[in-house]
Amino acid sequence: MRENPFTSSRASEVQRRGLSPIHDRKCETVKEMMCTICGHIYDHEKGDAGIDPGIPFESVPADWICPICGAAKVRFVPAR
């Protein structure tokens, strides 16, 4: 039987190794996120309004909003 990925010992191993608890593989930082309201692209290599270049979207403050339409950060999805 496969071990539960959310048990405390397993979770700490997953976190230590930088793995996804669901897929047991390295998590990759999404380079571009797209606003579902206006289509604005946040590119972590370029930065954005009030965000320095090189900051991954996951590290952008929760209260950050789209500089084009004002949509909340939660309205962004990975750009394809």
GITARA-V77326 format. One record per backbone hydrogen bond with DSSP energy under -0.5 kcal/mol. NH is the residue of the N-H (numbers start at 1). CO is the residue of the C=O. Records with the same first field share a line. If there is no record, write none. Layout:
NH = CO + CO
This chain:
7 = 4
11 = 7
12 = 8
13 = 9
14 = 10
15 = 11
16 = 12
17 = 13
18 = 14 + 15
19 = 14
20 = 25
24 = 20
27 = 18
33 = 42
34 = 77
35 = 40
36 = 75
39 = 35
42 = 33 + 40
43 = 41 + 47
44 = 31 + 42
46 = 43
47 = 43
48 = 51
51 = 48
54 = 44
55 = 44 + 52
56 = 54
57 = 30
59 = 56
60 = 57
64 = 61
66 = 71
70 = 66
73 = 62 + 64
75 = 72
76 = 73
77 = 34
79 = 32
